[in-house]
Amino acid sequence: LDPEQNSEFLDHYLDLRLDLSKVLFICTANQLDTIPAPLLDRMETMRLSGYIAEEKLEIARNHLWPKLMERNGLSDDQLKINDAGLKYVIDSYCREAGVRNLEKQLGRIMRKSIVRLLEGEEAKIRVGKKDIETLLGKPPFTADKPLRGLGIATGLAWTTMGGATLPIECTQVHTLNRGLKLTGKLGDVMRESAEIAYSYVMAHLKEYGCSPDYFDTSLVHLHVPEGATPKDGPSAGITMATALVSLARKERIKRKLAMTGELTLTGQVLAVGGIREKVIAARRSNIMELILPTANKKDFEELPDYLRDGINVHFARTFRDVYHFVFDEHRDDKSLH
């Protein structure tokens, strides 16, 4: 891939030398983590966001469905699917970034409908939301319902499937000795985030209205549900710290609220990636109040209006800001919106 070195590239299969110095190579990948570092170093990286549900609906309605209808020789008089049915397929069966799987699922719906038409059961078929499970089986994805309770905070994560809510829960196991136990198949980065959040909160207990010796005699267990799913990435620091503060204060988060941001040992909130996907995940779970790092304000402002509409966003520079947004409902934070 290096133009300085591949002017006489030797193809061992053809046993010929080829000039590749003016060839442009274009590669695609779902994630960067699995690309070898020497190869990635020779590439210019362009990040392309996946389609959101509204965009998938437009693509399905105006392109995929008409194309499949034409391919199968069907007319609108014979088979139709309404928007509610398309939305259910998109939300419950096709959460990947692209639309390849969406086209496959629509093709399955069409093939099963054609069988019914050929068998003479019906002359016209209208597919709605209630018919989708009969045609496609039980959905692999269900509506995200944020966990609520003492020691629980909702984070936002980027995955290869797009955005997702990331509930984090912690509890006091016993008061015989101190310590932190982590579970949930966490990667090295998230384990470090948990250690930093634990150390930061333990050092500032009094500042955040907690008993100064709470962690001295408490074994705390912090867990990220869906333990069989590997999770890693620098975006859960403030969520973990918020869950620990909730536990130590013995105060649950009273409203639906989600957050993302990495935390430093001095309490600074660092920028994270995947803001678009994370906002989409929050909207899908009907969470309309978010906390984002101040450094990501530009990323949020660049989102389309229909993604930002109705969402109340707080931008935090330090964890002190996060604490006030979550636990101090009387704080005037208009300057940080």
C-alpha positions in Angstrom: 0.0 0.0 0.0 3.0 2.3 0.2 3.5 4.3 -3.0 7.2 4.8 -2.2 7.8 1.0 -2.3 5.3 -0.6 -4.6 6.3 0.7 -8.0 7.8 -2.8 -8.8 5.4 -5.0 -6.9 6.1 -8.7 -7.6 3.0 -10.8 -8.2 4.1 -14.3 -7.4 1.0 -15.9 -9.1 1.6 -14.2 -12.5 5.4 -13.9 -11.9 5.2 -10.3 -13.1 6.3 -7.0 -11.7 3.5 -4.4 -11.5 3.5 -0.7 -10.9 1.0 -0.1 -8.1 2.2 3.4 -7.1 -0.8 5.1 -8.7 -3.4 2.6 -7.7 -5.9 3.7 -5.0 -6.9 0.9 -2.7 -10.3 1.2 -0.9 -11.0 -1.1 2.0 -14.0 -1.3 4.2 -14.4 -2.6 7.8 -16.9 -2.7 10.6 -14.4 -1.8 13.3 -10.7 -0.8 13.5 -9.7 -2.9 16.5 -9.1 -6.0 14.4 -7.0 -4.3 11.7 -3.2 -4.9 12.3 -1.5 -1.8 13.4 1.2 -1.7 10.6 -1.7 -2.0 8.0 -3.8 0.7 9.7 -0.8 3.0 9.8 -0.7 3.1 6.0 -4.3 4.0 5.6 -6.4 7.2 5.7 -9.4 6.4 7.9 -12.8 7.8 7.1 -15.6 7.0 9.6 -19.1 6.6 8.0 -22.0 6.5 10.4 -24.6 3.8 9.9 -28.2 4.5 8.9 -30.7 5.5 11.5 -34.1 4.0 11.7 -35.8 6.9 9.9 -33.3 6.6 7.0 -33.8 2.8 6.9 -37.5 3.3 6.6 -37.1 5.6 3.7 -34.7 3.2 1.9 -37.0 0.3 2.6 -40.2 2.1 1.4 -38.7 3.8 -1.7 -36.0 1.4 -2.9 -35.8 -2.1 -1.3 -39.4 -3.0 -1.3 -40.2 -1.8 -4.9 -37.0 -3.6 -6.1 -38.1 -6.9 -4.5 -41.7 -6.5 -5.8 -40.4 -6.0 -9.4 -37.9 -8.9 -9.1 -40.7 -11.2 -7.9 -43.3 -10.0 -10.5 -45.8 -8.7 -7.9 -48.1 -5.7 -8.0 -49.3 -3.4 -5.3 -52.8 -5.0 -5.7 -51.3 -8.4 -4.6 -49.0 -7.4 -1.7 -48.5 -4.4 0.5 -46.6 -3.7 3.7 -47.4 -0.6 5.8 -45.0 1.7 7.6 -45.7 0.2 11.0 -44.7 -3.2 9.7 -41.5 -1.8 8.2 -40.6 0.0 11.4 -41.1 -3.2 13.4 -38.8 -5.1 11.1 -36.1 -2.4 11.4 -36.3 -2.0 15.2 -36.6 -5.7 16.1 -34.8 -7.6 13.4 -32.3 -5.3 11.7 -30.2 -3.1 14.0 -27.0 -3.4 12.0 -25.5 -0.2 10.5 -26.3 -1.1 6.9 -29.4 -2.4 5.1 -28.2 -5.8 3.7 -30.0 -7.7 6.4 -33.1 -5.5 6.1 -33.3 -6.5 2.4 -33.0 -10.2 3.4 -35.8 -9.9 5.9 -38.1 -8.2 3.4 -37.2 -10.9 0.9 -38.3 -13.5 3.5 -41.6 -11.7 4.0 -42.2 -11.6 0.3 -41.4 -15.2 -0.4 -43.7 -16.5 2.4 -46.5 -14.1 1.1 -46.0 -15.5 -2.5 -46.6 -19.0 -1.2 -49.8 -18.0 0.3 -50.9 -16.3 -2.9 -50.0 -19.3 -5.0 -51.8 -21.6 -2.6 -54.9 -19.5 -3.2 -55.5 -18.7 0.4 -55.8 -15.0 -0.3 -56.0 -12.8 -3.4 -54.5 -9.8 -1.6 -52.1 -9.7 1.3 -51.6 -6.7 3.5 -48.7 -7.1 5.9 -48.8 -5.1 9.2 -46.9 -5.1 12.5 -49.0 -7.9 13.9 -48.1 -10.2 10.9 -44.3 -9.8 11.2 -43.6 -12.4 13.9 -45.7 -15.0 12.0 -43.6 -14.4 8.9 -40.1 -13.9 10.5 -40.3 -15.7 13.9 -39.5 -14.2 17.3 -37.5 -11.0 17.0 -33.8 -11.1 18.1 -34.0 -7.6 19.6 -36.4 -6.3 22.1 -37.1 -2.8 23.2 -34.4 -1.4 25.5 -35.9 -0.8 28.9 -33.4 1.1 31.2 -32.8 -0.4 34.6 -33.8 1.8 37.5 -32.9 1.6 41.2 -30.2 2.3 43.8 -26.7 2.0 42.5 -27.8 1.9 38.8 -26.9 4.4 36.1 -27.6 4.2 32.3 -24.7 4.7 30.0 -24.5 4.9 26.2 -22.2 2.7 24.1 -21.1 2.3 20.5 -21.1 -1.2 19.1 -20.5 -2.7 15.6 -24.4 -2.8 15.4 -24.7 0.9 16.1 -25.6 2.5 19.5 -26.9 0.8 22.6 -27.8 1.7 26.1 -25.4 0.3 28.7 -26.9 -0.2 32.2 -24.3 -0.3 35.0 -25.3 -1.5 38.4 -23.4 -1.8 41.7 -24.3 -3.1 45.1 -22.7 -3.5 48.6 -22.0 -7.2 49.1 -21.0 -7.0 52.7 -19.3 -4.8 55.3 -16.6 -7.2 56.4 -13.8 -5.8 54.3 -13.2 -3.3 51.5 -12.7 -3.9 47.8 -14.2 -3.7 44.3 -15.4 -6.8 42.3 -16.0 -6.4 38.5 -18.1 -8.7 36.3 -19.8 -8.4 32.9 -17.0 -9.7 30.6 -15.3 -6.3 30.6 -12.2 -5.5 28.5 -9.0 -4.0 29.8 -10.2 -0.4 29.0 -13.5 -0.7 30.9 -11.7 -2.4 33.8 -9.4 0.6 34.0 -12.4 3.0 33.8 -14.0 1.1 36.7 -10.8 1.3 38.8 -10.5 5.0 38.1 -14.2 5.7 38.9 -13.8 3.8 42.2 -10.7 5.6 43.2 -12.1 9.0 42.3 -15.4 8.5 44.1 -13.6 7.1 47.2 -11.4 10.2 47.3 -14.4 12.6 47.1 -17.1 10.9 49.2 -17.6 13.8 51.5 -17.8 16.3 48.6 -20.7 14.3 47.0 -22.8 13.9 50.2 -21.6 10.4 51.1 -20.3 9.0 54.4 -16.5 9.6 54.3 -15.8 6.0 55.4 -18.4 4.2 53.2 -15.9 2.3 51.1 -13.6 1.5 54.1 -15.7 -1.4 55.2 -17.7 -2.2 52.0 -17.1 -4.8 49.3 -18.7 -3.3 46.2 -19.7 -5.4 43.3 -20.0 -3.5 40.0 -21.6 -5.4 37.1 -22.5 -4.6 33.5 -25.5 -6.8 32.5 -25.4 -9.3 29.6 -22.3 -10.9 31.0 -21.8 -13.1 28.0 -21.3 -10.1 25.7 -17.8 -8.7 25.5 -17.7 -5.0 26.3 -14.8 -2.6 26.0 -14.2 1.1 25.2 -13.5 4.4 26.8 -17.0 5.8 27.4 -18.4 4.4 30.6 -16.2 6.2 33.2 -18.8 8.8 34.3 -21.6 6.2 34.3 -19.7 3.9 36.6 -18.8 6.8 38.9 -22.5 7.9 39.0 -23.6 4.4 39.9 -21.1 4.3 42.8 -22.2 7.7 44.0 -25.8 6.6 43.9 -24.9 3.6 46.0 -22.9 5.5 48.5 -25.5 8.3 48.8 -28.3 5.7 49.1 -30.2 7.7 46.5 -31.5 6.4 43.2 -31.6 8.4 40.0 -35.1 9.7 40.0 -35.6 10.3 36.2 -34.8 8.7 32.9 -31.3 9.9 32.1 -28.4 8.5 30.1 -24.7 9.6 29.9 -21.4 8.9 28.1 -17.9 10.2 28.8 -14.6 9.0 30.1 -13.3 10.0 33.6 -9.8 10.9 34.7 -8.4 10.5 38.1 -8.7 14.2 38.7 -12.4 14.3 37.7 -12.1 15.6 34.1 -14.7 14.4 31.6 -13.0 13.4 28.3 -14.5 13.3 24.8 -15.8 10.1 23.4 -16.8 8.9 19.9 -20.0 7.6 18.4 -22.2 10.5 19.5 -24.7 10.0 16.6 -25.2 6.3 17.4 -25.5 6.9 21.1 -28.1 9.6 20.6 -30.1 7.2 18.4 -29.9 4.5 21.1 -31.2 7.0 23.7 -34.1 7.9 21.5 -34.9 4.3 20.8 -35.2 3.7 24.6 -37.3 6.9 24.9 -34.6 8.6 27.1 -34.7 12.3 26.2 -32.2 13.7 28.8 -28.5 13.1 28.2 -25.2 14.1 29.7 -22.3 14.4 27.2 -18.7 15.7 27.5 -18.3 19.4 26.7 -15.7 18.5 24.2 -18.4 16.7 22.2 -20.7 19.7 22.0 -19.7 20.3 18.4 -20.5 16.7 17.5 -24.0 17.0 19.0 -24.7 20.3 17.2 -23.8 18.8 13.9 -26.5 16.1 14.2 -29.6 16.5 12.1 -32.5 18.5 13.7 -34.7 15.4 13.8 -32.2 13.6 16.0 -31.7 16.6 18.4 -35.4 17.5 18.5 -36.9 17.2 22.0 -33.6 16.0 23.7 -32.4 17.9 26.7 -28.6 17.7 26.8 -26.2 18.7 29.6 -22.5 19.2 28.7 -20.1 18.4 31.5 -16.4 19.4 31.9 -15.9 17.7 35.2 -17.6 15.0 37.3 -18.8 17.8 39.6 -21.0 18.9 36.7 -22.3 15.4 36.2 -23.1 15.1 39.9 -25.1 18.3 39.9 -27.0 17.4 36.8 -28.0 14.0 38.2 -28.6 14.6 41.9 -29.2 18.4 42.3 -32.5 19.1 40.5 -32.5 22.8 41.5 -29.2 23.7 39.8 -29.5 26.3 37.0 -27.4 24.8 34.2 -28.8 26.7 31.2 -25.4 28.0 30.3 -24.2 24.4 29.8 -27.1 23.2 27.5 
